[in-house]
Amino acid sequence: MEVVFFIYGLGFFILGFAVALYPRKNSTFALAEHLYLIAGFGFLHGVNEWLDMFILIYQSSDTMVLEIIRAATLPTSFLCLVHFGAKVIPLSCRRFGFFRLLTPVLAAIWLAAFLLGRHNLGMWDIWSRYLLCFPGAFLASWGLMCQLPDFRKTGFPRVVSSLKIAAGSFLCYSVLAGLVVKRADFFPASVLNYPLFEQYLGVPVQVFRTVCSVAMAFGIIRILSIFRWETRTELRRYRDEMAKSHQMAALGTVGQTMAQQLAEPLAVARVFLERLLADGDRSVQDGNTNKRLRDSLKEIERANEIIKSFYSAADITPSPTAEPIDLQQIVSRIIAVFDEDSRRVGLEIFTTGMDIVPCMKIPSRQLEQVLFILIQYVIDTAQQLRPNKLLISSQAGGGQLVLRFVDNCGGIAADKVQGIFKPFFKSKGQTWDSGLALAVANRIVKAYDGDIGVESETGRGTTFEITLPAESVY
């Protein structure tokens, strides 16, 4: 039986450990917010079964301390299940909103039943199972099944089947652990108890409970994979959004560049046409010629208006008020987005000094875009045949925030550094092409009264330094 109790407790402890460690932050699944209760049940009940194991091993000694600890862990673990079901079921079935009161109600009934009866550890165990374990495990099973429609929408049959396995295991456990109890002289403990169960089935009920614990752990751990899928989907969506933002900003940069290039020749053409028209007015006039000249001037005016619209559409207007920006959150999210790409080129990304929250006029979304562009640049220039590293650091002071990106990815020639922020810049001899990306980053930083600089050493690496105004830092 010692081995049975060890495996029994191990199954629950693994369940609690897996749920506690798995990332579920910001999940859209209603289940995620309350899985900590399943983790609590797993930890507490695993410890409870190991206490049973030690009580069996040291039964010739005084085990009162172990039994008292067990008397605390047993009902507390079951209360976790009651509270889980009471929280999760109303999220899917609103008509059961009153279930939120089940935890204090059942706890009060359980305590009253014990206080009004015989006061011993045996009765404490029996009432804990009847009034907490049976309803708690049943509610947990019900709560899991309520999540079935949401899980089916993901299109993962494996996760759906795992949910059913976990729910079925909790349902079986509600009977095996909640109704099969120690023998007592009252119904149903006098009929459905440990000795009679073993007499009719040939094995102790703890063996069946162990199977349930392993099945629970198996089902719940496989369910947790849905949160990894959700995280990857969210990161992919975030990356697509950043790519679209970059494309729109690039279009703005192209618009400004084209407008700047077109404005000068149009201005020259306008001057020539005005002179021709003035000369025509002083000479023998050809009505048709003068009309064409005036029409041409009108078209040039129209072209100038279009150019002005390009400028205004591409213009970045700073926010009138400064807002706090969580650097750690922004940088962590972008690093997660580039996780696969950085591993592909052997790039390790380190951060330091990100535990600050500066108040800045640049929106967090546009700061993200700048960081996105610079990290993408480093990945594009990384050489796969060497260990590549990128250190992102921040420093605040004097009303400014300074962000530095230092890499060892080979660098670029000194005579090419000055043109790196120009649209469609390409350094000869390099396999990468900055295109419009760095021009967009430069444009965003300059729009918020910031500055972006670059230093590079051929064969070693490149350092980008961004300086932005910061009104205060927390």
Secondary structure, DSSP 4 states (H G I P E B T S, - for coil): -HHHHHHHHHHHHHHHHHHHHS--TT-SSTTGGGHHHHHHHHHHHHHHHHHHHHHHHTTTS--HHHHHHHHHHHHHHHHHHHHHHHHHHHHH-GGGGGGGGHHHHHHHHHHHHHHHS--SHHHHHHHHIIIIIHHHHHHHHHHHHHTHHHHHTTT-HHHHHHHHHHHHHHHHHHHHTTTSB---SSTTTTTSBHHHHHHHHSS-HHHHHHHHHHHHHHHHHHHTHHHHHHHHHHHHHHHHHHHHHHHHHHHHHHHHHHHHHHHHHHHHHHHHHHHHHHHHHHSS--HHHHHHHHHHHHHHHHHHHHHHHHHHHH--PPPSS-EE--HHHHHHHHHHHTHHHHHHTTEEEEEES----EEESS-HHHHHHHHHHHHHHHHHH--TTS-EEEEEEEEEETTEEEEEEEE-SB---HHHHTTTTSTTB--TT-S---BTHHHHHHHHHHHTT-EEEEEEETTBEEEEEEEEE-SEE-
